[in-house]
């Protein structure tokens, strides 16, 4: 029911960022080992060294917003904090949320009306730092929860349990590596269909053998966050491949308007044209 409601009401969900993610230039951050530079930056245990590595990664891959994938099996989840309590010898290496990588201090806003279930500070190495758990009920009987991790603890200090939050309100800020568990600044955003009493009890990753179960308990929040599907599942030929094919099949007397970086338009959405 929650997934169906999100699909039908996506336009009614306010962005968690001041600028909707769909309007920011984006890149995927692969933490499954396929992007060694990103993986190395995330695995570094010394905060200063990790920050240096991450800044170098950002400089090499410039964009406005970096996105980490839901249900990605991550090689960076290898430490003691991620040992399974349910399956001996396994790690909780499968990511249950979506990551939005942005500078520390970035304000975060409530996507819907709701109430505060709990706030906490996870001080464990490779933990979540400041965490926030909200309850939402957008229509009678449809109760679900949003979990926010790697926050600046001071930014959630005034949120009392049970307090009401209104759609669009600034509710938190992204934490610095020194207080966010030691990670490059980012938001871990997760939906939940089951209740937790305390924010620091929410697991942000699961065992690979239990991923099918957790995919229903913590469904994909990408649509909820307003991320376009083209980012998450690119398809078709790249712009460069299309330009090459065009030069082979269409006469040179017909030009294209964008000489340096042609746009590959894949979809229209309301008043927007969406490129690849």
C-alpha positions as CSV (number, residue, x, y, z in Angstrom):
1,X,0.0,0.0,0.0
2,X,2.8,2.4,0.8
3,X,4.6,1.8,-2.6
4,X,1.3,2.3,-4.4
5,X,0.6,5.5,-2.5
6,X,4.0,6.9,-3.3
7,X,3.5,6.2,-7.0
8,X,0.1,7.9,-7.0
9,X,1.1,10.9,-4.9
10,X,4.7,11.6,-5.8
11,X,3.9,15.2,-6.7
12,X,2.5,15.8,-3.2
13,X,5.8,14.8,-1.5
14,X,8.0,17.9,-0.8
15,X,11.7,17.6,-1.6
16,X,14.0,16.9,1.4
17,X,16.5,19.3,-0.1
18,X,16.0,23.0,-0.7
19,X,16.4,22.3,-4.4
20,X,14.5,19.2,-5.7
21,X,17.0,16.4,-6.5
22,X,15.6,16.0,-10.0
23,X,16.9,19.5,-10.8
24,X,20.5,18.9,-9.6
25,X,23.3,17.5,-11.7
26,X,23.7,14.0,-10.3
27,X,26.1,11.0,-10.3
28,X,25.9,7.6,-8.8
29,X,28.4,6.6,-6.1
30,X,29.1,2.9,-6.4
31,X,30.2,1.4,-3.1
32,X,30.1,-2.3,-4.2
33,X,33.8,-2.2,-5.0
34,X,33.3,-1.3,-8.7
35,X,34.5,2.3,-8.0
36,X,37.8,1.9,-6.1
37,X,38.3,5.6,-5.4
38,X,34.9,6.0,-3.8
39,X,35.3,2.8,-1.9
40,X,38.7,3.7,-0.5
41,X,37.4,7.1,0.7
42,X,34.5,5.5,2.5
43,X,36.6,2.8,4.1
44,X,39.3,5.1,5.5
45,X,39.1,5.0,9.3
46,X,41.1,8.2,9.9
47,X,38.6,11.1,9.4
48,X,41.2,13.6,8.1
49,X,42.5,11.0,5.6
50,X,39.0,10.1,4.6
51,X,38.1,13.7,4.0
52,X,41.2,14.2,1.8
53,X,40.3,11.1,-0.2
54,X,36.7,12.2,-0.6
55,X,37.6,15.7,-1.7
56,X,39.9,14.3,-4.3
57,X,37.0,12.0,-5.5
58,X,34.7,15.0,-5.7
59,X,37.2,17.0,-7.7
60,X,37.6,14.1,-10.2
61,X,33.8,13.7,-10.6
62,X,32.3,17.1,-10.3
63,X,28.5,17.4,-9.9
64,X,25.9,18.9,-7.5
65,X,24.5,15.7,-5.9
66,X,25.9,12.2,-5.5
67,X,23.5,9.3,-4.9
68,X,24.1,5.9,-3.2
69,X,21.8,3.1,-4.2
70,X,19.2,1.1,-2.3
71,X,19.8,-2.6,-1.9
72,X,23.4,-2.2,-3.1
73,X,25.7,-4.9,-1.7
74,X,28.5,-2.9,-0.3
75,X,32.1,-3.9,0.2
76,X,32.6,-0.9,2.6
77,X,30.4,-2.6,5.2
78,X,33.1,-4.9,6.4
79,X,33.8,-3.7,9.9
80,X,32.8,-5.0,13.3
81,X,29.7,-2.7,13.4
82,X,28.3,-4.6,10.4
83,X,28.6,-8.2,11.8
84,X,25.4,-10.1,11.6
85,X,23.6,-11.0,14.8
86,X,21.3,-13.4,13.0
87,X,23.5,-15.3,10.6
88,X,26.9,-16.4,11.8
89,X,29.8,-15.5,9.6
90,X,27.8,-12.9,7.5
91,X,28.0,-9.2,7.3
92,X,25.1,-6.8,7.1
93,X,26.4,-5.6,3.7
94,X,23.2,-4.7,1.8
95,X,22.1,-1.0,2.0
96,X,18.5,-0.4,3.0
97,X,18.3,3.3,2.2
98,X,19.4,5.9,-0.4
99,X,22.4,8.1,0.2
100,X,22.5,11.8,-0.8
101,X,26.0,13.1,-0.6
102,X,26.1,16.9,0.0
103,X,28.3,19.3,2.1
104,X,28.1,19.2,5.9
105,X,25.6,21.7,7.2
106,X,23.2,21.2,4.2
107,X,19.6,21.8,5.5
108,X,17.1,18.9,5.3
109,X,13.3,19.4,5.1
110,X,10.3,17.3,6.0
111,X,8.8,15.7,2.9
112,X,5.4,15.3,4.6
113,X,3.6,16.2,7.8
114,X,4.6,13.9,10.6
115,X,5.7,13.5,14.2
116,X,9.0,12.8,15.9
117,X,9.3,9.2,17.2
118,X,12.8,9.5,18.5
119,X,16.2,11.2,18.0
120,X,19.6,9.9,19.2
121,X,23.3,10.1,18.6
122,X,25.1,6.9,17.5
123,X,28.7,7.3,18.6
124,X,29.9,3.9,17.3
125,X,32.7,4.0,14.7
126,X,31.1,3.7,11.2
127,X,27.8,4.4,12.9
128,X,25.1,6.9,12.0
129,X,26.0,9.9,14.2
130,X,22.8,12.0,14.7
131,X,19.7,10.0,13.8
132,X,16.0,11.0,13.5
133,X,12.9,8.8,13.2
134,X,9.6,10.3,12.0
135,X,6.1,8.8,11.7
136,X,3.8,9.8,8.8
137,X,0.1,9.1,8.2
138,X,-0.8,10.8,4.9
139,X,-4.1,9.1,4.8
140,X,-6.1,7.2,7.4
141,X,-4.5,3.9,8.3
142,X,-1.4,4.3,6.1
143,X,1.3,4.7,8.8
144,X,4.9,4.5,7.9
145,X,8.2,5.9,9.1
146,X,11.2,7.8,7.6
147,X,14.7,7.3,9.1
148,X,17.4,10.0,8.7
149,X,21.0,9.2,9.5
150,X,24.4,10.9,9.6
151,X,22.9,14.2,10.9
152,X,24.6,17.0,12.8
153,X,23.5,16.1,16.4
154,X,23.1,19.8,17.4
155,X,20.6,20.3,14.6
156,X,18.1,17.8,16.0
157,X,18.7,18.6,19.7
158,X,15.4,20.6,20.0
159,X,13.2,17.9,18.4
160,X,11.2,16.4,21.3
161,X,9.7,12.9,21.0
162,X,6.1,13.3,19.8
163,X,6.7,16.8,18.4
164,X,4.8,17.7,15.2
165,X,6.7,18.5,12.0
166,X,5.2,20.2,9.0
167,X,5.9,19.6,5.4
168,X,8.7,21.8,4.2
169,X,10.0,22.6,7.7
170,X,13.8,22.5,8.1
171,X,14.3,19.6,10.6
172,X,18.0,18.8,10.5
173,X,21.4,19.4,8.9
174,X,24.0,17.0,7.5
175,X,26.7,16.2,10.0
176,X,30.4,16.6,9.8
177,X,32.7,13.5,9.6
178,X,33.7,14.0,13.2
179,X,30.0,13.6,14.4
180,X,28.4,11.6,11.6
181,X,30.1,8.2,12.2
182,X,33.3,9.1,10.4
183,X,31.8,9.1,6.8
184,X,31.9,11.7,4.1
185,X,28.9,14.0,4.6
186,X,25.7,12.5,3.4
187,X,22.2,11.7,4.3
188,X,21.1,8.1,4.7
189,X,17.3,8.2,4.0
190,X,15.2,5.1,4.6
191,X,11.5,4.3,4.6
192,X,10.1,1.7,7.1
193,X,6.8,-0.1,7.2
194,X,7.4,-1.4,10.8
195,X,7.8,0.6,13.9
196,X,10.9,1.1,16.0
197,X,10.8,2.6,19.5
198,X,14.2,4.3,19.2
199,X,16.0,5.9,16.2
200,X,19.3,4.3,17.1
201,X,17.7,0.8,16.9
202,X,17.0,1.1,13.1
203,X,19.3,-1.1,11.0
204,X,20.6,0.7,7.9
205,X,21.9,-2.4,6.3
206,X,20.9,-6.1,6.2
207,X,22.4,-9.5,5.4
208,X,22.3,-10.4,1.7
209,X,20.3,-13.6,2.6
210,X,17.5,-11.5,4.1
211,X,17.4,-8.8,1.4
212,X,14.1,-10.0,0.0
213,X,12.4,-9.6,3.4
214,X,13.9,-6.3,4.1
215,X,13.0,-4.9,0.7
216,X,9.4,-5.1,1.9
217,X,10.1,-3.8,5.4
218,X,12.3,-0.9,4.0
219,X,11.0,-0.3,0.4
220,X,13.0,1.7,-2.1
221,X,12.8,5.5,-1.3
222,X,14.1,6.7,-4.6
223,X,10.7,7.7,-6.0
224,X,9.8,9.3,-2.6
225,X,12.9,11.4,-2.8
226,X,12.1,12.5,-6.3
227,X,15.0,10.8,-8.0
228,X,14.4,10.2,-11.7
229,X,14.5,6.6,-12.8
230,X,17.0,7.4,-15.6
231,X,19.6,8.0,-12.9
232,X,19.1,4.7,-11.3
233,X,18.5,2.5,-14.3
234,X,20.1,4.1,-17.4
235,X,19.2,2.5,-20.7
236,X,19.8,2.8,-24.4
237,X,22.8,4.3,-26.1
238,X,25.0,7.0,-24.6
239,X,25.0,10.5,-26.1
240,X,28.4,9.8,-27.6
241,X,27.2,6.6,-29.2
242,X,24.2,8.4,-30.7
243,X,26.4,11.2,-32.1
244,X,28.7,8.7,-33.7
245,X,25.7,6.8,-35.2
246,X,24.2,10.1,-36.4
247,X,27.4,11.0,-38.2
248,X,27.3,7.7,-40.0
249,X,23.6,7.9,-41.1
250,X,22.7,11.5,-41.5
251,X,24.2,14.0,-43.9
252,X,26.6,16.6,-42.6
253,X,24.4,19.4,-44.0
254,X,22.1,18.8,-41.0
255,X,23.7,20.0,-37.7
256,X,22.8,19.6,-34.1
257,X,22.4,22.6,-31.8
258,X,24.7,21.5,-29.0
259,X,28.1,21.2,-30.4
260,X,30.1,20.3,-27.3
261,X,27.6,18.3,-25.2
262,X,24.4,17.2,-27.1
263,X,21.4,16.5,-24.9
264,X,19.8,13.1,-25.0
265,X,16.2,13.8,-24.0
266,X,14.5,10.6,-22.8
267,X,11.2,11.7,-21.2
268,X,8.9,14.6,-20.4
269,X,7.5,15.2,-16.9
270,X,5.0,18.0,-16.4
271,X,6.8,21.2,-17.6
272,X,10.3,19.5,-17.6
273,X,12.3,17.7,-20.3
274,X,14.4,15.0,-18.7
275,X,17.8,14.1,-20.3
276,X,19.8,10.9,-19.9
